């Protein structure tokens, strides 16, 4: 990865109407980004809504709560280490029921090495994977 500033955002939460469907989608789509299921908490445990979290190790970075459809939908981008990981994310997300919102490719409008793919999750959230790494031979 580059030596660019790393954002210190700790976690993000999305509200979803169907948490089982959302959980299944992210279980399949996020491994290429290095994220896995790290928590699945009942409404009794949280004191309100069921929540599932995806992250690295024990830390949840993306939380989903079953508090109903979110309007407007969100855009979340995961930084990955290679163009192959962007491609794998896109393929896995489509296979898991996502809708193509931008095939893997360079988006020079953002940056000459901005290589990304976009997928709408089953709730309509725009989920992206990006890398700034050059193409490898």
N, C-alpha and C positions, 0 to 999 in steps of 0.2 A: 504494500500500500504506500501511498505518497506520504510526505511529511506535512500535509495540510492539517489545519486545525481540526481536532476531533471534537464534535459537539458533545456537551456534557448532559444531554437529555437522558434521564434515568429510565423512564418508562412511559408508555402510552396506553390508554384504555379506549376500547371501542364498545359501544352498545350494540347488541345483536338481538334479533327476534328469535332465532333458532340456534341455540348454543351448541347443540349436538352436531348440527350441520356445519357450523362455523369451526368447531373443534376438529372435525374430520378433515375439513378443507386445509386448515393450517398445519395439522399433523402431516399431511402429504406435501404441502407447498413449501414449508420453511426449512426442512433439512439442508437443501443446497445453500441456504444463508447461514447455516450453522446453529439454528435454533431448534429446540425440542420442547415438548411439554414438560413444565417444571412444577405446575400446581393445578389442582382441580378441586376447588373449594365449594362446598354446598352453601345454600342460602343461610342455613343455620350457623355455619362457621363464620360467614362474613357479617351476619346480622342484617342482611338485606337481600342480595341477589347472588345467584350462583356465579362463580368466576373461574375462568381457566387462564393460565399464564404460559407463555412461551418465552424461552430465554436460553441462556448458556449456564450450565451448572445448576445452581440452586436459585439464580436470580431471574425473576420474571421481567422481561422488557416490553412484551406486548400482552396486555390483559384484555380479555373478552368478558363482558357481563351480559347476563340474560335480562336486560332491562328494556327490551323492545328495540324496534328499528331506530337507527340514528339518522336524523335529518339535520343538516345535509350530511352526506356520506363523507368520509375522511380520505385523505391521501397520505399513505405512509411509505417511506422508502427505506429499504435495508441495504446497507453497504456490504458488498461481498468482495472476495479476493481475486476473482478472475472472470473473464468473459464466459468461460465454461460454466461457472456457477450461475451467472445471469441466465444462460441458456437452460440450465437444469431447473432453475426456479420456474421459469416460464413454462417449460414442458410439464413439470410436476403440478403446477397450479392449474393448467388447462385440463390435465387428466383428472384432477380432483374436483372439477366442476366450475372452475373459474372461466371468465369470458375474456378473450384477448382484447387488450386495450392499447396494444403497441408491441409488436414483435421485437425480439432482441436486435439491437443495432446502435450505431453511433448517433447521438443527438448533438451535432455541432453547434446548434443554436444555444445550448447551455454551456458547452465546453468542448474543445476539439477531441478530447479523449473520454467523453461522457458516453459510456456504453451501458444501455439499460433496456429493461423490458417491463411492461405494465400489464397487469391483470386485474379485472374487477372480481372481487370475491363474491360469494353467494349473496351477500347483503348489499352489494354495490359499492363497497369501499375500493378505492384505487390503490392497489398494492404494487410496489415497484421494487426491483432489485437493480443496483447500479455498481459499476466499478470504473475506476479511472486507469486500470492497468492496461498496458498495450497488448495487442494481439500477439500470442506466442506462436512460434512455428510448429 
